[in-house]
């Protein structure tokens, strides 16, 4: 098992190829990059996982998916919320 990192684009929807069963731990800014960390077994086959990012006050669906984390940009001027959904 290892903790691996992926960069997220700060955009509405995106997908990542991750080892099957990866447990998402957190999303935070690392320098200028939005990053997602997950506990993974790298031997597992890769699967596509889907994530959405919503800014505070912006419209979002009634069922956005599983909440992952909140992160801030611009010294706290921008606040975003990350959810994993079925795609």
C-alpha atoms as one frame of an Amber mdcrd trajectory, in Angstrom:
protein
   0.000   0.000   0.000   1.110   3.533  -0.754  -0.328   7.012  -0.582  -0.305
   8.440  -4.106  -1.026  11.941  -5.360  -2.909  13.265  -8.389  -3.299  16.856
  -9.552  -6.854  18.078  -9.983  -7.868  20.792 -12.409 -10.063  23.378 -10.729
 -12.976  22.716 -13.079 -16.520  21.413 -12.722 -16.009  17.734 -13.639 -13.084
  15.451 -14.351 -11.974  11.853 -14.096  -8.807  10.168 -12.856  -7.429   6.697
 -13.525  -6.726   5.216 -10.095  -6.012   1.718  -8.742  -9.264  -0.129  -8.007
 -10.353   0.304  -4.396  -8.208   3.414  -3.818  -9.361   5.246  -0.681  -9.406
   8.999  -1.222  -7.885  10.686   1.829  -7.899  14.420   1.137  -7.760  17.275
  -1.353  -5.653  20.354  -0.612  -3.604  22.994  -2.337   0.101  22.165  -2.558
   1.777  25.344  -3.707  -0.183  26.443  -6.785  -1.619  22.976  -7.470  -4.831
  21.375  -6.284  -3.901  17.815  -5.279  -5.785  14.685  -4.289  -4.185  11.987
  -2.114  -5.390   8.387  -1.923  -4.296   5.188  -0.182  -3.748   2.648  -2.959
  -2.604  -0.835  -3.762  -0.677  -0.175  -6.989  -1.052  -3.848  -7.989  -4.789
  -3.395  -8.499  -6.049  -2.707 -12.032  -6.783   0.923 -12.855 -10.342   2.227
 -12.879 -11.811   5.559 -13.845 -13.085   7.678 -10.943 -15.154  10.845 -11.322
 -14.877  14.059  -9.335 -16.753  17.375  -9.305 -15.623  20.672  -7.806 -18.148
  23.305  -6.734 -17.354  26.828  -5.596 -19.122  28.165  -2.521 -22.406  29.749
  -3.596 -22.395  28.159  -7.061 -25.222  25.908  -8.279 -24.814  22.165  -7.767
 -27.019  19.090  -8.217 -29.336  17.813  -5.484 -27.225  14.639  -5.248 -23.620
  15.733  -5.879 -22.032  12.471  -4.735 -19.762  11.654  -1.821 -18.145  14.665
  -0.156 -14.337  14.444  -0.173 -12.885  17.755   1.048 -12.916  21.554   0.957
  -9.919  23.566  -0.202  -9.118  27.265  -0.550  -7.283  29.352  -3.120  -6.189
  32.978  -3.210  -5.505  33.178   0.508  -9.050  32.027   1.284 -10.779  34.326
  -1.205 -11.989  31.285  -3.190 -13.403  28.200  -1.469 -14.156  24.957  -3.352
 -15.770  21.668  -2.367 -14.850  18.305  -3.948 -17.284  15.404  -4.421 -16.837
  11.975  -5.983 -19.717  10.798  -8.160 -20.662   7.824 -10.324 -19.865   9.544
 -13.614
